[in-house]
């Protein structure tokens, strides 16, 4: 099957991600889809992000400017367990009850009904975290390069659970939001708390955030109080420096210099200009242009640092394939970064 595959032909609709003929045995790269958005409170749709990226990927040409032969290594998308999807469907309704009560000023967390909901959602997120960690361990034991495709940005915590038991590393985080809240709307494992939770692992030496432009006072204080461990390149400061003559090359080199030798890369699609991801759950004006992100990832690649894992989150399909189209290309670049 692989021998007869024509990378220049149109992809078949029933093909694997990027139209490739690989399976779990022949692929070197495994993408784990995680359909999960329990705690989102603004725009929804990231639950369908993995499918949106896969469908849009079928329209991509495989010959890549930076990694021309990347497809030959084999890329295959795993399957998110049906029981987690079913669990999510029920708990998402519960989460909406809590969020709406909170927004209406009617939430009393001491009431048994609300406490039970919070407990169920916390346990489900913990179950997901352990499942993902174990799934990554399974594929890594087989020599696979593994990436995670969300879902909201809470999902990669399982990757950090896995890595925290293996090595010390840093994180390059591209996002509009800091995601450093202790909790959000009462949810310990909120998408707005992913990096607060991840930094509980001592294995993470440094968190370098790029493109941040929407954050609360709690998060700003957290950054100030943890300056030895968190470095933020705020979007407004990056733009100011560029307006005054700094080059993107110099700025990206500063970002990369803050990172240790082993690096995990986490990209929230809303780190980009929202014209590139208009249907993401919490779009914010500003952000990186597509080629600015590509350049940053390429500079990281050329630095020689070891990429120990990656994720792409918060892609939401909307009414067309635009977000999935952009997401599929960002994911391909991340795959090249880790495996090319």
C-alpha positions as a printed NumPy array, in Angstrom:
array([[  0.   ,   0.   ,   0.   ],
       [  2.763,   2.419,   0.961],
       [  4.781,   1.558,  -2.166],
       [  1.867,   2.491,  -4.45 ],
       [  0.988,   5.714,  -2.606],
       [  1.189,   8.831,  -4.766],
       [  1.952,  11.92 ,  -2.619],
       [  1.018,  14.186,  -5.534],
       [ -2.501,  12.808,  -5.923],
       [ -5.658,  14.058,  -4.242],
       [ -6.333,  12.492,  -0.853],
       [ -9.193,  10.065,  -0.417],
       [-11.856,  11.083,   2.098],
       [-11.417,   7.866,   4.086],
       [ -7.65 ,   8.234,   4.275],
       [ -5.705,   8.884,   7.445],
       [ -4.536,  12.3  ,   8.577],
       [ -2.843,  14.229,   5.729],
       [ -4.241,  11.586,   3.382],
       [ -1.474,   9.176,   4.327],
       [ -1.76 ,   5.383,   4.107],
       [  0.141,   4.659,   7.324],
       [ -1.155,   2.723,  10.303],
       [ -0.002,   2.414,  13.888],
       [  2.727,  -0.036,  12.902],
       [  4.219,   1.802,   9.9  ],
       [  3.977,   5.372,  11.217],
       [  6.854,   6.897,  13.164],
       [  4.708,   9.829,  14.349],
       [  1.516,   9.296,  16.361],
       [ -0.957,  12.11 ,  16.995],
       [ -3.26 ,  11.506,  19.966],
       [ -6.587,  13.338,  19.551],
       [ -8.245,  14.47 ,  22.769],
       [-11.861,  15.598,  22.298],
       [-12.3  ,  17.493,  25.556],
       [-13.62 ,  20.933,  26.549],
       [-15.403,  20.408,  29.854],
       [-14.6  ,  23.745,  31.454],
       [-14.84 ,  26.241,  28.587],
       [-17.189,  29.107,  29.375],
       [-17.072,  31.371,  26.315],
       [-16.913,  29.951,  22.779],
       [-17.166,  26.195,  22.309],
       [-16.206,  23.853,  19.5  ],
       [-12.722,  22.68 ,  20.419],
       [-14.209,  19.249,  21.18 ],
       [-14.395,  18.836,  17.39 ],
       [-10.916,  20.258,  16.821],
       [ -9.15 ,  16.959,  16.038],
       [-11.672,  16.042,  13.356],
       [-11.517,  19.561,  11.884],
       [ -7.741,  19.324,  11.591],
       [ -7.871,  15.828,  10.084],
       [-10.475,  16.802,   7.486],
       [ -8.597,  19.957,   6.495],
       [ -5.306,  18.055,   6.343],
       [ -6.642,  16.044,   3.387],
       [ -6.427,  19.212,   1.275],
       [ -2.774,  19.883,   2.046],
       [  0.123,  19.21 ,  -0.273],
       [  2.61 ,  16.933,   1.459],
       [  5.761,  18.49 ,   0.031],
       [  6.834,  20.866,   2.796],
       [  9.226,  23.792,   2.404],
       [ 11.205,  22.948,   5.546],
       [ 10.637,  19.175,   5.686],
       [ 10.161,  17.886,   2.107],
       [ 10.222,  14.202,   3.079],
       [  8.374,  14.438,   6.361],
       [  5.375,  12.441,   5.146],
       [  7.619,   9.463,   4.357],
       [  8.245,   8.947,   8.076],
       [  4.584,   8.079,   8.52 ],
       [  1.965,  10.052,  10.455],
       [ -1.022,   8.349,  12.024],
       [ -3.827,   9.618,  14.248],
       [ -4.786,   7.523,  17.248],
       [ -8.394,   7.219,  18.445],
       [ -9.858,   8.941,  21.484],
       [-11.761,   6.356,  23.573],
       [-15.515,   6.296,  23.116],
       [-16.14 ,   6.032,  26.855],
       [-14.39 ,   9.365,  27.424],
       [-16.551,  10.983,  24.727],
       [-19.671,   9.635,  26.398],
       [-18.468,  10.792,  29.814],
       [-17.716,  14.227,  28.386],
       [-21.232,  14.563,  26.932],
       [-22.861,  14.119,  30.335],
       [-20.374,  16.179,  32.312],
       [-20.441,  19.041,  29.827],
       [-24.122,  19.517,  30.656],
       [-23.243,  19.532,  34.359],
       [-20.481,  22.061,  33.785],
       [-22.934,  24.363,  32.036],
       [-25.218,  24.239,  35.087],
       [-22.363,  25.454,  37.296],
       [-21.127,  28.081,  34.83 ],
       [-24.58 ,  29.54 ,  34.255],
       [-25.257,  29.675,  38.005],
       [-21.95 ,  31.459,  38.466],
       [-22.651,  33.945,  35.679],
       [-26.093,  34.66 ,  37.135],
       [-24.695,  35.197,  40.625],
       [-26.592,  32.185,  41.956],
       [-23.752,  29.759,  42.645],
       [-23.398,  28.466,  46.199],
       [-20.444,  26.03 ,  46.086],
       [-21.422,  24.6  ,  49.479],
       [-24.68 ,  23.204,  48.071],
       [-24.377,  19.434,  47.61 ],
       [-25.567,  19.632,  44.005],
       [-22.763,  21.965,  42.928],
       [-20.135,  20.243,  45.048],
       [-21.001,  16.91 ,  43.443],
       [-20.644,  18.407,  39.972],
       [-17.268,  19.919,  40.786],
       [-16.084,  16.596,  42.225],
       [-17.239,  14.616,  39.184],
       [-15.542,  17.007,  36.771],
       [-12.325,  17.024,  38.796],
       [-12.242,  13.216,  38.816],
       [-12.949,  13.028,  35.074],
       [-10.065,  15.386,  34.359],
       [ -7.783,  13.329,  36.578],
       [ -8.855,  10.135,  34.818],
       [ -8.14 ,  11.787,  31.468],
       [ -4.722,  12.932,  32.666],
       [ -3.698,   9.424,  33.712],
       [ -5.118,   7.868,  30.544],
       [ -3.174,  10.295,  28.339],
       [  0.046,   9.787,  30.295],
       [ -0.28 ,   6.025,  29.926],
       [ -1.166,   6.303,  26.239],
       [  1.896,   8.436,  25.567],
       [  4.039,   5.94 ,  27.497],
       [  2.656,   3.147,  25.313],
       [  3.607,   4.836,  22.055],
       [  6.927,   6.17 ,  23.298],
       [  7.916,   2.657,  24.391],
       [  7.409,   1.637,  20.757],
       [  9.766,   4.376,  19.587],
       [  7.086,   6.755,  18.296],
       [  7.255,  10.539,  18.185],
       [  4.065,  11.61 ,  19.959],
       [  1.999,  14.791,  19.697],
       [ -1.325,  15.737,  21.297],
       [ -4.163,  17.42 ,  19.424],
       [ -6.91 ,  19.046,  21.504],
       [ -9.483,  19.872,  22.579],
       [ -9.145,  22.76 ,  24.978],
       [ -5.813,  23.632,  26.531],
       [ -6.368,  21.635,  29.71 ],
       [ -5.674,  18.358,  27.905],
       [ -1.831,  18.342,  27.69 ],
       [ -1.447,  17.998,  31.46 ],
       [ -1.214,  14.245,  30.937],
       [  1.821,  14.778,  28.705],
       [  3.543,  16.709,  31.483],
       [  2.664,  13.971,  33.958],
       [  4.421,  11.511,  31.653],
       [  7.469,  13.719,  31.047],
       [  7.832,  14.722,  34.702],
       [  8.78 ,  11.141,  35.529],
       [ 11.384,  10.987,  32.746],
       [ 13.453,  14.156,  32.482],
       [ 13.868,  17.836,  33.216],
       [ 12.761,  20.205,  30.487],
       [ 11.331,  23.58 ,  29.578],
       [  8.172,  24.66 ,  27.782],
       [  7.772,  27.033,  24.868],
       [  4.16 ,  28.193,  25.085],
       [  2.506,  30.241,  22.321],
       [ -0.869,  31.632,  23.354],
       [ -3.022,  34.722,  23.77 ],
       [ -3.564,  33.773,  27.428],
       [ -1.221,  33.039,  30.319],
       [ -3.249,  30.049,  31.577],
       [ -1.665,  30.517,  35.   ],
       [ -4.776,  30.791,  37.173],
       [ -4.851,  28.659,  40.296],
       [ -8.356,  27.645,  39.196],
       [-11.045,  29.228,  37.063],
       [-14.772,  29.29 ,  37.831],
       [-14.06 ,  26.741,  40.535],
       [-12.516,  24.178,  38.16 ],
       [ -9.094,  23.   ,  39.302],
       [ -8.243,  21.553,  35.886],
       [ -9.535,  24.448,  33.833],
       [ -8.131,  25.301,  30.415],
       [ -7.144,  28.596,  32.079],
       [ -5.012,  26.738,  34.651],
       [ -2.969,  24.335,  32.521],
       [  0.404,  25.911,  33.199],
       [ -0.267,  26.617,  36.858],
       [ -0.961,  22.892,  37.176],
       [  1.972,  21.868,  34.979],
       [  4.41 ,  23.942,  37.034],
       [  3.566,  21.826,  40.052],
       [  5.94 ,  19.311,  38.454],
       [  9.495,  20.119,  39.552],
       [ 10.792,  18.599,  36.312],
       [  9.742,  21.74 ,  34.435],
       [ 12.698,  24.094,  34.658],
       [ 11.362,  27.038,  32.652],
       [  8.135,  28.21 ,  31.064],
       [  8.623,  30.684,  28.203],
       [  5.372,  32.275,  27.023],
       [  5.036,  34.108,  23.703],
       [  2.218,  36.277,  22.36 ],
       [  0.419,  36.738,  25.696],
       [ -2.083,  39.592,  25.581],
       [ -5.   ,  38.624,  27.826],
       [ -4.353,  37.85 ,  31.507],
       [ -5.579,  38.718,  34.989],
       [ -3.854,  40.342,  37.957],
       [ -3.421,  36.973,  39.646],
       [ -1.47 ,  35.714,  36.641],
       [  0.63 ,  38.882,  36.35 ],
       [  1.592,  38.55 ,  40.019],
       [  2.386,  34.866,  39.559],
       [  4.819,  35.758,  36.775],
       [  6.486,  38.455,  38.898],
       [  6.803,  36.134,  41.883],
       [  8.225,  33.299,  39.78 ],
       [ 10.54 ,  35.225,  37.486],
       [ 13.234,  32.567,  37.876],
       [ 10.928,  29.995,  36.332],
       [  8.517,  31.92 ,  34.076],
       [  9.474,  34.34 ,  31.319],
       [  6.731,  36.094,  29.365],
       [  7.167,  37.812,  26.014],
       [  3.998,  39.882,  26.035],
       [  2.543,  40.624,  22.624],
       [  2.403,  44.377,  23.183],
       [  6.025,  44.5  ,  24.276],
       [  7.103,  42.425,  21.273],
       [  5.258,  44.795,  18.928],
       [  6.688,  47.863,  20.615],
       [ 10.208,  46.559,  20.223],
       [  9.607,  45.684,  16.588],
       [  8.128,  49.133,  15.906],
       [ 11.324,  50.593,  17.393],
       [ 13.663,  48.523,  15.235],
       [ 14.081,  45.087,  16.812],
       [ 14.029,  42.184,  14.371],
       [ 11.916,  39.072,  14.801],
       [ 15.125,  37.061,  14.52 ],
       [ 16.638,  38.807,  17.545],
       [ 13.412,  38.451,  19.529],
       [ 13.021,  34.752,  18.765],
       [ 16.65 ,  34.156,  19.694],
       [ 15.952,  35.787,  23.068],
       [ 12.995,  33.454,  23.578],
       [ 15.005,  30.36 ,  22.716],
       [ 17.935,  31.43 ,  24.902],
       [ 15.597,  31.316,  27.916],
       [ 14.9  ,  27.612,  27.356],
       [ 16.908,  24.632,  28.631],
       [ 18.281,  21.983,  26.282],
       [ 15.115,  19.863,  26.325],
       [ 11.949,  21.62 ,  25.195],
       [  8.25 ,  20.809,  25.027],
       [  6.241,  23.008,  22.637],
       [  2.626,  23.952,  23.387],
       [  0.681,  25.961,  20.812],
       [ -2.763,  27.344,  21.506],
       [ -4.119,  28.351,  18.108],
       [ -5.375,  31.643,  19.594],
       [ -1.751,  32.697,  19.987],
       [ -2.099,  33.6  ,  16.317],
       [ -3.845,  36.658,  14.924],
       [ -7.586,  35.835,  15.198],
       [ -8.042,  36.255,  11.457],
       [ -6.23 ,  32.915,  11.313],
       [ -8.461,  31.267,  13.93 ],
       [-11.75 ,  33.221,  14.108],
       [-13.717,  30.323,  15.575],
       [-11.408,  29.528,  18.485],
       [-13.072,  29.763,  21.88 ],
       [-11.462,  32.966,  23.177],
       [-10.001,  35.02 ,  20.3  ],
       [ -8.016,  38.141,  21.22 ],
       [ -6.881,  40.983,  18.893],
       [ -3.174,  40.979,  18.121],
       [ -1.04 ,  37.884,  18.091],
       [  1.508,  36.232,  15.862],
       [  1.243,  36.05 ,  12.097],
       [  1.503,  32.57 ,  10.617],
       [  5.033,  33.015,   9.281],
       [  6.183,  34.538,  12.577],
       [  5.206,  31.306,  14.289],
       [  6.859,  29.228,  11.564],
       [ 10.046,  31.274,  11.92 ],
       [ 10.048,  30.857,  15.703],
       [  9.662,  27.089,  15.377],
       [ 12.399,  26.939,  12.749],
       [ 14.771,  28.969,  14.922],
       [ 14.064,  26.553,  17.756],
       [ 14.851,  23.654,  15.419],
       [ 18.116,  25.203,  14.257],
       [ 19.164,  25.859,  17.873],
       [ 19.771,  22.128,  18.299],
       [ 17.58 ,  21.827,  21.37 ],
       [ 15.858,  18.48 ,  21.836],
       [ 12.084,  18.511,  21.346],
       [ 10.558,  16.12 ,  23.899],
       [  6.889,  16.579,  22.984],
       [  4.299,  18.964,  21.581],
       [  0.625,  19.805,  21.468],
       [ -1.769,  21.929,  19.452],
       [ -4.986,  22.998,  21.175],
       [ -8.096,  25.173,  20.873],
       [ -8.776,  24.623,  17.168],
       [-12.542,  24.924,  16.592],
       [-14.128,  24.289,  13.19 ],
       [-16.868,  26.907,  12.977],
       [-18.941,  26.897,   9.792],
       [-16.052,  26.281,   7.395],
       [-12.634,  24.612,   7.273],
       [-10.554,  27.751,   7.8  ],
       [ -9.496,  27.106,  11.411],
       [ -8.865,  23.446,  10.643],
       [ -6.875,  24.463,   7.567],
       [ -4.562,  26.674,   9.614],
       [ -4.436,  24.105,  12.411],
       [ -3.419,  21.312,  10.046],
       [ -0.491,  23.395,   8.814],
       [  0.629,  24.362,  12.306],
       [  0.443,  20.718,  13.338],
       [  2.52 ,  19.648,  10.321],
       [  5.205,  22.154,  11.267],
       [  5.188,  20.887,  14.866],
       [  5.565,  17.33 ,  13.588],
       [  8.532,  18.427,  11.497],
       [ 10.022,  20.209,  14.492],
       [  9.872,  17.034,  16.57 ],
       [ 10.627,  14.441,  13.894],
       [ 12.016,  16.126,  10.8  ]])
